[in-house]
Structure formats: C-alpha cells, structure tokens
Amino acid sequence: MKFEQLSYAYGKKREYPVLLNAAGSLEAGSWVSLVGPNGCGKSTLAKLLGGLLRPQAGQIWIEGEVLTPLSAHRLCRKVKMVFQNPENQFIGSTVEEDIAFGLEGQCLPRCEMRSRVAEYARKLGIEALLHKHPGELSGGQKQRVAIASVLAMQPKLVIFDEASSMLDEKSRKELLQVLKDLRASGNYTLLSITHDPDEVLQSDRVLVLDNGGIREDLRPEGLFAREDLLAACRLSRPFRIQMQQALGDYGIRLSNSLKDGSLEEILCPLLSRM
C-alpha cells in the first residue's frame, strides 16, 4: 500500500486541515508504527486508508490499484481496523456471533463461516470464550475477540488504532505478542498507531506524522536516538533501551539485541559475572 499527496480537512468549508500532501508506503508483510503528537491526524490517516473517509486530494494504492469511489467496496475489504475500544466493534450477543458477523457480510457459505470462526478463535486463544457474552470478558479478552473478528475476514492490511491504550499491563503484553505473531506469519501488513514505546520498538519501521505530513520514515532505533522526535511525539524510550544506555554509562555493553528475547535472557550472562 502507498499514499501520495493525501489531504484532508474537517469543517463545512474545510477550515480545519489535518493532512496536507502526506505521502508514505507500507511494504507488504511489514509492521509499521505510526506515531505523532495528539491531534496530528493519525486516526484520520487510518480512516482514509481503511476507506472510512474519502480523500479530499491525493491518491491511495492498495495492492497496486488506485482506491476510487468505484473500487472502494472491493479494495477496502482488504483493509480492516482494530479500534481503541474493542466494545465499539461488538455486534453479536456471543463471541461466536461477533466473529461471524463480518463473515455474513461477505456472504460466505455457512460451513466456511463456522470453519473460520473456529480457526481464528484457536489462533487468538479464545476458544473457551465463544459462547460467552462480550460483557463478561476482560479488556484483553475483548481485544482478542475484536482482532479475531477482523482476521477472520482475511484482510491484507490490519490497522491497529491505539489498540493497547485502554489495556492493563498484562493485556498490553499479550497484544504485543499477538502483533509479533501476526508479523511472523507473513500473511499480513500491519499499521500500528500507538504511543506504546515497546510496541514501536518491535515494529520494522516508524512513520512520524506531524504538521500534516510524514516528517520522518526511519527504523525504531533511529527514532529512539532522536530527542527532537521523541519530544514532538511525546514518546519515552522503552525500558530496554533505557537500561542499555544506563549500563553503557558504566562501560557495560550487551551483546544481545534488546529488541529480541526476554530481559532475563539478555541479562543472564551479565548477572552470571557478578
């Protein structure tokens, strides 16, 4: 997917511009984080890419084809969003019905729908929840159901719009693992709008949105090395990087990547020498 010269403004006379000639791309199979200050247009960009808003200027390409009013219904079936509050996506009275709802809209045969519900419930670890009412679930469970509902429709691009912001620490870690698993499968392109530094660190690339356009396109390590970008995006460094820097001040260099493995695995060799 890519977008060029993308512009959008709110208001009857478009007096509140949010995006102005924004341009960027998402490589197939990659995980891209979208960061920026509050109100810079991250969610607006996500809605444009997902077909929920129509560009006022510029173009969007999905799998090499331009998104137009005529092609929107067909192409936007390849793009799905997971929102900040999973309850906004619940339709059914049970988890099973909720996952099946989007499949009904695709007019799939009943046997195919049952197969997909079972498949994605298993992949998201929510098989035991299928007959529960969504109101009985924890925040993390609700988010897993929302993700299963989206993945069951087999999109090519999945947009996570601040999907971890309402979750507790345990649920955020579980969501992060889901994102890592999705990226590892190679079946999806992921766009994650987030303020979670650990989520950003695990992604392949970071797009920094500011002043209506993509200000920077860089690796996560590059972002966390830039004080100006961190301040503009109101982002902190992940604890792993803070720890690496603190140890570096004492002349201690870690051979393991702080992006991979648990902290215990990374620190074990160091602790064994103490």
Buried (B, 14 or more C-beta within 10 A) or exposed (E): BEBEBBBBBEEEEEEEBBBBEBBBBBEEBBBBBBBBBEEBBBBBBBBBBBBEBEBEEBBBBBEEEEBEEEEBEEBBBBBBBBBBBBBEBBEBEBBBBBBBBBBEEEEBEEEEBBBBBBBBBEBBEBEEBBEBBBEEBEBBBBBBBBBBBBBBBBBBBBBBBBBBEBBEEEBBBBBBEBBBEBBEEEEBBBBBBBBBBBBBBBBBBBBBBBBBBBBBBBEBEEBBEBEEBBEBBEBEBBEBBBBBEEBEEEEEEBEBEBBEEEEEEBBEEBEEEE
